[in-house]
């Protein structure tokens, strides 16, 4: 029998194990995003999961958002392009959708928005306005390089010649990154996340 639960820190390891082991899950499905969203923006999160015989069979991360501009919603997940429902079977899928509907009714939201890469919620309206580009990474560096269009390879060579390098820094470097990122977002005309989000 499949049962539904709300995940908290005591069950976060089981949640993340499901995410790590399931090829339909992404980095955005990890439990740590709950803390990011709650701490940076103060939104309430409901991380629903289903289990059969103590094995996780499905997950659905949800965030309750109340906005004067966009109304109130239960979203999976805001600030990210996708992190919707992932389940191993139809029973888990239906139980998670029912759980989302129950939370939506109790919270009196205007709508539920589940952001998926592919439609796995049979019968519900699908919005395909978000686009995600993915590329299979080869273990062979030369094959990967040759798979890129020549124009892209030329841009990479140009950046390398100009001295572009990747560097990993600790938290004290965050304000420097954030300043550059904010300028870029302003130039693109896109709203920016708060420093707390990072």
C-alpha positions, 0 to 999 in steps of 0.5 A, spaced: 500 500 500 502 506 498 502 512 503 503 519 502 507 524 507 510 531 508 517 531 508 521 534 513 529 534 515 528 527 519 526 524 512 530 528 507 535 523 506 530 518 504 527 524 499 534 525 496 536 518 495 530 518 491 532 524 487 539 521 486 537 514 484 531 517 479 533 519 472 527 523 472 529 528 477 534 534 477 538 538 482 532 542 483 528 536 486 533 536 492 531 537 499 536 543 500 531 547 495 526 547 501 531 551 505 533 556 500 526 558 498 524 558 505 530 562 508 531 567 502 523 569 501 519 566 507 515 562 503 512 556 506 514 549 502 510 542 502 515 537 500 510 531 499 512 524 498 509 517 497 512 510 500 511 503 499 514 498 504 518 504 507 521 505 500 520 512 496 515 511 490 514 519 488 516 526 490 512 533 489 516 539 492 511 545 493 511 552 495 505 556 497 506 563 494 501 569 495 503 575 490 498 581 490 501 581 482 500 574 480 495 571 485 496 565 490 499 559 488 502 552 489 508 552 485 513 546 484 518 550 484 518 557 484 524 561 481 526 555 477 524 552 470 522 545 473 522 541 479 515 537 478 512 531 480 516 524 479 513 518 481 515 510 480 507 508 478 500 511 477 498 510 484 503 514 487 502 520 482 495 520 483 496 520 491 501 526 490 496 530 485 491 529 491 495 531 496 497 537 492 489 539 491 488 538 498 493 543 500 491 548 495 484 547 498 486 548 505 490 554 503 485 557 498 490 558 492 488 561 485 492 555 482 497 550 482 503 550 477 507 544 476 513 545 472 515 539 468 519 537 463 514 532 460 507 532 462 506 526 467 499 529 470 494 526 465 488 530 464 491 537 466 492 543 462 500 543 460 503 550 459 510 549 455 512 556 455 519 554 459 524 551 454 530 547 457 536 545 453 540 539 455 546 536 452 549 529 453 556 529 456 560 524 453 566 521 457 570 523 451 573 530 451 575 530 443 568 527 441 564 532 445 568 538 442 567 536 435 559 535 437 559 543 438 558 547 432 564 550 429 561 557 431 561 555 438 568 552 438 570 559 435 567 563 441 570 558 446 577 559 443 576 566 443 575 566 450 580 562 452 585 566 448 583 572 452 584 569 458 577 566 461 578 561 466 573 558 471 575 559 479 571 556 485 571 561 491 568 560 498 562 565 501 566 571 502 567 572 494 559 572 494 558 579 494 563 580 488 559 575 484 552 578 486 554 585 483 556 582 476 550 578 476 546 584 478 549 588 472 547 582 467 540 581 470 539 589 469 542 589 462 537 583 460 531 586 463 530 580 468 528 581 475 534 579 480 534 574 486 536 577 493 543 576 495 539 571 501 537 566 495 545 565 493 
